[in-house]
Amino acid sequence: MTRGYICALVWSHHYLRHNVKTFLGGYLPPEYVQQGLMTKEFDIFGLGVIIAKLMAGREGYSKIDDMKEKMFIKHVHGNWRKKMRATLPPRQLEVYCEQVKTCIQIALECMKRERQERPAIQSIVSRLEQTEY
């Protein structure tokens, strides 16, 4: 591969990510934006964006492209922990923090670039039900 080809690939990937995110607020999955494919995983991607925006807030969500998955989870989880620490007893705090972490993980799984890697809705519902205490 030539250097120019590699640069073009990197640029096109960055350009595509930016356009997917900005087009309709990033709710459309890459397979639809790139190829017009309407699949059963289409809504799962949008659900992930909604959950991520709810959990991270506007400012936090804007950092999603700049962080690796684990770092984003840690960042959002830490923000929630700080907010809840002032109002919840320690035992309840840990339960809620685990719920927050699960929600963020689900959101990121729903937003996977490859649609086959996104969870089924039954799996999402089951995981959310398991977090209830």
N, C-alpha and C positions, 0 to 999 in steps of 0.2 A: 504494500500500500504506500502510496506517496503521501508526503506530508500534507499537501493541499487537500487530498481526499479525506484524510483523518480530520483536518480542521473543518471541512465542510460537514462531515458527520456530526462532530461535536456541536457546531453552530446550529445545524438543523434540529438536533435533539433539544438544545436550549430554546430555540425559537418555537418548536412545537409545544414544549412544556409551558412556555409563557402564554402561547395562544390558547391552549386547552384551559389554562387557569383563568385567563381573562375573558374568554368567550362565554357569555352567560354566567359569569361568576365562577367558572370552573366546575359547574355541575354536570357537564357533558363528558362522558368517558372518552378516552383516546381513540378507541375503535370507531366511535361514531364520528368524531371530528376528522379522523384520517380517512376512513373508508365508507362512512355513512352506514355502518353496521348497527342494526337495532337488535340487541340480544337480551336474554333474560337477565344478564348481569348489568344492564344499562342502569336500572333503578338502584341497584346495590351501590354503584359508584356514587350516584347523587346522594344517597343516604349517608355514605361515608363523609362526603363534603359537609352535609348538614350537621352531623354529629361532631365533626372536627371543628367546625365554626362555633358551635354551641359550647364545646368544651374549652377551646383555646381563646375564644373572644376574637374580636377583629384584629387587634394588635398581634396576639399570639399566632393566629392563623396566617398572618402575613409572613411569618418566619418559617412556615412549613417547608418551603423549597430550599431554604438555606441550612437546614439541619438534617442530620441523619435521623432515621426513625427513632432509635433509642434516645437520642438527645432531645428530640421533640417531645417524646413521652415524658422524659424526666423534667423538661421545662414546664410543660402544662401541669403535670402532677404536682410539681413544687409550688406553682402559683395557687392551685386549689388548696394545697395543704396550708399555705400561709393564710389564705382567706378564712378557712374553716377552723384553724387553730384557736382563734379568738373567741369562737362561739360554741365549740363542741367539747365535751369531755374526752379525754384521751382515748378511751375504748371506742367510742362512737367515731372519733376522728379517723382511726385506722380502718374501720369498716367503710366509711365514706370514701376515704382515699383509695382503697382497693377498687371500689365501684368506679371512681374517676379513671383510674388506670385501665380498667377493663374497657370502658367506653372509648378511650383514646386508642387503645390497641385495635378494637373493632373498627373504628373509623379508618385507621390506616390500612387495615386489611381490605376494607371495602374499596379503598382508593388505589389498590394495586393496579399497575399499568396493564398487566396481563389479566384479561377477564377470567381466565380459568383459575386464577389464584384467589379470586374474591370469594368470600364465604357465601353459602346459601342463606336465605332469609331464616330458615328453620334453625340453622346453627346460631345465627345472631340472636334470635329470640331466646333460644335455650341458654346461651351464655349470659344474657341480660337477666333472665329469670334466676339463674344460679347466684347472681350477686345480691339478690334480695335476702335480707336477714329478718 
